[in-house]
Amino acid sequence: MKEDKVVIIVGSLRKGSYNKKLANELIKLAHPQLQFFFAEIGKLPLYNQDDDEQPSKIVQDFKQQIADADGVIFVTAEYNRSIPGVLKNALDQGSRPYGKNVWAQKPAGVIGTSPGAMGSALSQQHLFKKCANFS
């Protein structure tokens, strides 16, 4: 039986991140046919179009990890009623340059949590809209 590779991208960099805890619990509940990997986004350089011709190794490795996956799960916090900047940067790195979008046609799920009253509802909504643009 083929194992499906799923990359998890956590939008929070905090050591005690609720979303990292949520991601780890999600893995425990998943079907054994799924193999999970975390993609590190905290070390990605800020997206700069000048780097499109020669992206750094860390960007190349990140994009390859996404390209090799059968699907992606975004587990995100909510900052200022939207997605964290580090997650937006990861989306930009993966979608550029034009024609080399690793997110295109990649099945994705969006989940998140926050101690606030609205949880991460607005963040998830924004992320869902961004992901819909990649298909």
Secondary structure as GFF3:
##gff-version 3
##sequence-region A 1 135
A	DSSP	beta_strand	4	10	.	.	.	ID=ss1
A	DSSP	alpha_helix	18	29	.	.	.	ID=ss2
A	DSSP	beta_strand	34	38	.	.	.	ID=ss3
A	DSSP	three_ten_helix	49	51	.	.	.	ID=ss4
A	DSSP	alpha_helix	57	68	.	.	.	ID=ss5
A	DSSP	beta_strand	71	75	.	.	.	ID=ss6
A	DSSP	alpha_helix	85	95	.	.	.	ID=ss7
A	DSSP	beta_strand	108	111	.	.	.	ID=ss8
A	DSSP	alpha_helix	121	132	.	.	.	ID=ss9
###
